[in-house]
Amino acid sequence: MLRRVRNFAASALCVALLAGAAQARGACAVVDFLTLDLTGAADRDPVEAALAFAYPSLTIVDGAVQFDNGTRLPIGPDRDLPAPDRLDDPTLREQFSQTYPLAFDLSLRETPWMDPGRARNDAFFRNLYFATKEAAARTLVRVGYQRGATRAAFKVTTRNCVADQLQAALDEIRASGAPMDVYFEKTGGSFNWRPIAGTDRLSAHSFGIAVDLNTELGGYWRWSGRPEGNAGAYANRYPPEIVQTMERFGFIWGGKWHHFDGMHFEYRPELILFSRLAH
Ligand SMILES: [Zn+2]
């Protein structure tokens, strides 16, 4: 009996925690980044405009972004580095050196090192999201996809409305009625505080902004046996409908990268807006 009472107390606490998390998520107005009104952006530096429209918490003054923790980070120059050198320590502006393609055209990735979104300024993400694993953990919630026997759950952050944006994307995919369930089976990771192999830079999964869908269908260049810089052909098995819906809600897809990561989606609305502004 005591055990049953304890279990009841534990599940009541669990429900309370979930309710609290749901409230925090509900605070966001979901944004469609493919149709978001960009009035005023055409008169601005497109990098500054993309950042400002993507992240309302940022203040941009005198060529620098200021985060809500008070830290300033210069947007910096584009030094026109060779793409492999840019990966190590890009300026904030260099995150935009390669324009993420909104078209479902995988021929662009045939160019070696064409990986728009893979160059990340570490300080930008540590300030926009978190500097420690503990701080990240306090903001994580579960976002789910459920239809029939298919259930997937992803741990992502509520910061910058990532959880609400992901939930909106998954709800849209499910509601479309298209046969998408298989992509939500055998899913990979979501939140995972870890450096990128061989570097000090944190992976996008560290910030709770990335999800990996079906790993068997995804394809990943590191598993292909090909060397970095020559990742070769990518036999994509993900449909454009999933990719385009995820992009609408701010998530770029690793299947468009030369170093393909076809299961990987990452919240980078600034790249989607920059792509619109660059046209
Ligand atoms: Zn991933």
Residues whose N, C-alpha, C, O or C-beta is under 5 A from the ligand:
A	BS01	ZN	A210 V211 D212 H264
